[in-house]
Amino acid sequence: MIYVTRKIEFSASHLYHNPALSAEENRRLFGKCNNPHGHGHNYVLEVTVAGERDPVTGMVLDLKELKDILQREIIERMDHRFLNYEVPELAGQIPTCENIARAIWRLLEPRIARGRLHRVRLYETPDLFVDCFRDGANGAPG
Amino acid sequence: MKLELTRRYRFSASHRLHTSKLSEEENRRVYGKCANPYGHGHNYVLEVSVSGPVDPATGMIANLAELDEFVERRVLQEFDHRNLNEEVEAFRDAVPTAENLCQEAFLRLRNFPAARLERVRLEETSLNSFEYAGDDRERTAK
């Protein structure tokens, strides 16, 4: 098995607020992430596909194809957007790194035609990231 | 799918790699300049990975403020700007190699109440890193 990883970046704003909770509870749970005007991050997304090499091309998948999928599914949906209001896949959810990574997994998983999506790693900052794996898979390698 | 959240922390500390079980000559042979009697230091990076279900009310595996506070109290306060040999009980006997330090950090963090500690990864320099995910015995011991 070979693991191929492609990285992209997108920039977006968000805020954390749960309308089922009081204003005070929101502030306590979410701290400055609860600022009603929102704030933003430069997200870095690493997408890892696992598969065997095609004997003719020597490739697991065509990286250009993966690049196009990432452009269409992720960049066009999320880049320079307010995630709470402009991304239907996150509607009704708090756009935490966990929920965004999960939404990205669900968007990409059915689109990967060659190989299998192995891991989605989303960095919200260089010091905070979330990994999303297939059930039963472990973190390594990739 | 499975989700893991990883947070990176930093601390700076000094140590000396030396064991009374070996002669001075053997210490110098095994540990090289790391056995220098006055010690030396590193800027360590500690990556802490936790997993668990995403709470629908918060969108989080674990509240970062709680994780930060726990890591700060259990590890950073006791390691940062310290001499590990002299000031950390675990290294009165054990040599504070990055391997031992990585395991010690895991043991100090394994009882994080809000999520399951998956592993810790320790960068001693930008060129060396170490990972420890515990064993069953350590997970059940308190």
Interface residues (C-beta under 8 A of the other chain):
Chain A: Y16 N18 A20 L21 L29 F30 G31 Q93 I94 P95 T96 C97 E98 N99 A101 R102 W105 P126 D127 L128 F129 V130 D131 C132 F133 R134 D135 A137 G139
Chain B: M1 K2 L3 E4 L5 T6 R7 R8 Y9 S49 V54 P56 A57 T58 G59 M60 I61 N63 L64 A65 E118 R119
